[in-house]
Amino acid sequence: MINRAGKESAHDEWLTAADVIAEVRVPRSTFYRWRQLGIGPRSVKLPNGDVRIRRSWLDGWLRNLAKDAA
């Protein structure tokens, strides 16, 4: 979550790629294609290869999609 100062809070949870895929309801291949094209939510790749997305990053990305659609 982002606080009033625009900083991420300590309670901002890390989501797995599977969490995001389930929430956004897209195929796994679509999510990874979005990452490759740089049009998906901000994410980090851990040293073991796993991908994580902060809840605030996903929420912000979804808000921007909604603004663009309006």
C-alpha positions as CSV (number, residue, x, y, z in Angstrom):
1,M,0.0,0.0,0.0
2,I,1.1,3.5,-0.6
3,N,0.9,6.0,2.2
4,R,0.0,9.7,1.9
5,A,3.6,10.6,1.3
6,G,3.6,8.3,-1.8
7,K,5.9,5.7,-0.1
8,E,5.2,2.0,0.1
9,S,4.2,0.8,3.5
10,A,5.7,-2.2,5.3
11,H,2.3,-3.9,5.0
12,D,2.4,-4.0,1.2
13,E,2.1,-7.7,0.4
14,W,4.2,-9.5,-2.2
15,L,2.0,-11.5,-4.7
16,T,3.2,-14.4,-6.8
17,A,2.6,-14.5,-10.5
18,A,0.0,-17.2,-9.9
19,D,-1.8,-14.8,-7.5
20,V,-1.9,-12.0,-10.1
21,I,-2.9,-14.4,-12.9
22,A,-5.9,-15.6,-10.8
23,E,-6.9,-12.1,-9.8
24,V,-6.7,-10.6,-13.3
25,R,-8.1,-13.8,-14.9
26,V,-5.7,-14.2,-17.8
27,P,-3.7,-17.2,-19.0
28,R,-0.2,-17.6,-17.7
29,S,1.2,-17.1,-21.1
30,T,-0.6,-13.7,-21.4
31,F,0.9,-12.5,-18.1
32,Y,4.4,-13.4,-19.1
33,R,4.0,-11.9,-22.6
34,W,2.9,-8.6,-20.9
35,R,6.0,-8.8,-18.7
36,Q,8.2,-9.4,-21.8
37,L,6.6,-6.4,-23.6
38,G,6.8,-4.2,-20.5
39,I,3.0,-3.6,-20.4
40,G,2.1,-5.6,-17.4
41,P,2.3,-4.6,-13.7
42,R,5.7,-3.8,-12.3
43,S,7.4,-7.0,-11.0
44,V,10.7,-8.3,-9.8
45,K,12.4,-11.6,-10.6
46,L,14.0,-13.2,-7.6
47,P,17.4,-15.0,-7.8
48,N,15.5,-18.4,-7.9
49,G,13.6,-17.2,-10.9
50,D,10.2,-16.6,-9.2
51,V,8.4,-13.4,-10.0
52,R,6.8,-11.2,-7.3
53,I,4.5,-8.2,-7.6
54,R,3.7,-5.8,-4.8
55,R,0.0,-5.4,-4.1
56,S,0.4,-1.6,-4.6
57,W,2.0,-2.1,-8.0
58,L,-0.8,-4.3,-9.2
59,D,-3.5,-2.0,-7.8
60,G,-1.8,1.1,-9.5
61,W,-1.5,-0.8,-12.8
62,L,-5.2,-1.7,-12.7
63,R,-6.2,1.9,-11.8
64,N,-4.2,3.2,-14.8
65,L,-6.0,0.7,-17.1
66,A,-9.3,1.9,-15.8
67,K,-8.3,5.5,-16.5
68,D,-7.2,4.7,-20.0
69,A,-10.5,3.0,-20.7
70,A,-12.6,5.9,-19.5
